[in-house]
Amino acid sequence: MGHLVTLPILLPMLGAILLLLPPCGKNLKMRRALSQAFALFTLIASLVLLMHSATNNIEVYALGNWSAPFGIVLVSDMLATLLISLTSFLALCCITYASAGDDEKGSFFHPLMQFLVMGVNGAFLTGDLFNLFVFFEVLLIASYSLLMHAGDKHKTRSALHYVILNLIGSSIFLIGLGVLYGVLGTLNIADMAVKVSQLTGDDIALAKIGGLLLLIVFGLKAAILPLHLWLPKTYSSALPVVAAMFAIMTKVGVYAMFRVYTIIFGEQAGELAFMAQSWLWPLSILTIAIGALGVLASEDLRKLTANLVIISVGTLVAAISMHSVMATAAALYYIIHSTLMIAVLFLLADLISVQRGKASDRLVEGKPVAQPYILGGGFLIAALAVMGMPPMSGFIGKIWLLKASSQINGTVIFWPVYLIASFVVLIALSRAGSFLFWRHSNNEATKEVAAPLKTNVIITLLLCSPLMVIFSGPITDFTLAAAEQLHDVNNHINTVLAISNEGVKS
Amino acid sequence: MEILYATCVGVLVTCGLFLILRARTFPVVLGLTMMSYAVNLFLFASGRLNSNQAAVLGQSTQYADPLPQALVLTAIVIGFAMTAFVVILSIRGRADLGNDHVDGIIPNKNKASQREIR
């Protein structure tokens, strides 16, 4: 496969640079076309990688041909390719949606979006912790600017909070990396996994400190309980299409937890084995509970969706803390489902708030929407999927996760909390739906009909949910294989370190 | 040297944290800058402290670990960009919100002026 592994990072970067150059910088039509084209290319490259990883072992690409413990490697295993495909697909949808008008509301929307995709894809592909930090920063600085897109007063305030919090997070990340490097002498994930098991004496305590510092950072990015307070305000104040793209960003934090606490501090880490899981288990359950309360308390649809993000993160982190192959596979299925459905809810909130005029997307009486069938139907499907009702994809993810949790001793706590949270989501979403679509003051509907491009994107995203049910066989097979690959730490270590040794010989 | 170095990092982190908790944008920016200095020093020390050792092979009998120096360089560049961004954002926040409090509302002021700001 060779250099193909770099394409999901290089293509968006190239796209972003081209979009900044004169012919595209001035011409809106060209900028939109080019941005969509590059998003499409990235998606194709990611899908090719996905196909490749499904049939082959882990693919390792040594950047600059520097061998693994010394140079930076890109590791394309099934988990990474699944997530970059998801990112690229979501990016294509969001860019297309924004091309119907939202990109004009501020400057540099398309280049920033491409940089965001580059950062997210890079974070998923890299096999080096410091490189992970760099890609985190790339995606963060793009997200800071996107958050300010079409900004007003309230955006400035939430952006300020978001930026300051993440800068502190970056400092903690670096301190954690410094501690780990000082103890282990390497930052390559596979090599760290080898070195962690050989630690003795006080070094174990130091490595534990470093690992838990990283947990704080990933927890901040993923928004788990004590560090989730920034999320509802930030996501609900962002432009909905940007918020839809941000649906993948909390998953970057979750992914980093998967990588670090399964491979480095996984089962073969000696005394440090599964050190984060005991923290994550109670926190994840509390996160689900607090997210459910937030969903009930939300006064508009965007805030409600932002709180749904918190519930989904709690669910995923609970799956991490179960550290079994089945839980991981269920979590991967759930990641695809929840990212797409939360994105579509943000986009629907955008259309609804435009069409309801002054009432916006607040849960109060307002004008009837101009397209009740498309928006109402879309909302119904998305809501059914998110709350996990039978015909939609959420149901499979939920059942699978509950089944995985019954294998460990967590059933007594996890089942009630999770099921009650789902019930609360059901109540909140039905209340929201009836306010938005049924309770109107007697005014005429607005004439504002959504651009066909926007509704098409929404329909495409919505279709994913039934498709994920119809093709749940192949998808679950894939996520199971991906989870097995992730938990097979020895294979990961051997592949990453061996391939680079061959590179040295040749 | 170790004690001096550790004290430096510790004092910088303490000052940084104190300033960040001031909740005014200017002290917060200063605090973030101090934190990033402390972090850079800390990262540098992760390759062990030693003097008279070059980071290049063959230049001295013992050599220093070159990787932390590369990491620090990267961290400095990124920290610089982020600081520039947060400075601009704070200026915009000062203009948009009418004061330099991170929440946009100054606590313990009479309610009339708060309403005005909103």
Interface residues (C-beta under 8 A of the other chain):
Chain A: F130 V134 E137 I141 Y144 M148 D152 K153 T156 R157 A159 L160 H161 V163 I164 L167 I168 S170 S171 L174 I175 L177 G178 V179 Y181 G182 L187
Chain B: I20 T25 V28 L32 M35 S36 A38 V39 F42 L43 A45 S46 G47 R48 L67 P68 L71 T74 A75 I78 G79 A81 M82 F85 V86 L89 S90 R92 G93 D96 L97 V102 D103 G104
